[in-house]
Structures are given as structure tokens and as C-alpha cells.
Amino acid sequence: MRILIIDDDHDTALSLKNEFKKKSHSVSIISNFERALNWLKTSDENLDLIIFDFFINSIKGGNSINNEILKSQYKNTPRILFTKFKYIIPILQKTDVKRAQKAEKYYNEIINSGVKHFDKITDYENMSERIQGIVETAEKLVNSKK
């Protein structure tokens, strides 16, 4: 399986990559928002799966990434959103209600486009279980497309 991870959280991206590599999958990481958009517009690589973060660059970063995927040759590629959204939104709601509402709107647009979702957890001891769940879901998604 050929996987692209778009995430500015270096530790999480590396953890994902390492778990997928244990199963002999090929993984690339793009940690920069602009570079990810450009790659999606210009790449001709074959991909089986795209995993991306919601809060990359801004509250609409994940939505911009998802929209670019849907306009690209990867529009039929399975996608997984891996994010701390559910932990950050309550904080935003207390500090900036309008920004929180926009973030929720962008998040719902992504989910409504058919993306699978996994929460990044703040408990890093249990992160490997979460990542293993992503690997299993990814394999099911890709195998169901064949």
C-alpha cells in the first residue's frame, strides 16, 4: 500500500509511518501546508490512501487539503482525517466562538465528503493502539476499493 501523510505534527506523522512500515507499506510525509497543496496539484504518483490533519496551517487547512484532493487525480483515493479536533474545539469555543463555529463548519464539510475520522489522543501511551486502529481501517478501505 502506498500512503501519503499530511501532518505538521512530526512525532505523530513518524509514529504513523513507522507502524505502516512494519507491515511493509510505503509511506511519504508532507509536513508543510503549501507543499502539500502543490504536491496534490502536480504529483502523478499512485496512492492507495491519504491521511491528513485538520489543523494544518489554520482552522481551514484540513478543509483546503480535502478540497484539493477532491479536485485532483486522488479524488477516489480513500482518506482518513487524524486530528485533535475534539480536544481543541472546546478551548476555541471558550476563547473565540466565531472561529470555533468556522472550524466546526469546515470539519463537517470534510466528514460529509466521505472521510473516515480518528481522534488524535493526548495520552501518548495509548497512541500506538489508536495508530494500529488506523492501520487496520486503512487496509480495509484500500482492500474494499480493489
Helices and strands as residue ranges (DSSP letters): E 2-6, H 10-22, E 26-30, H 33-42, E 49-52, H 61-71, E 79-83, H 85-95, H 97-112, E 116-119, G 124-126, H 127-145
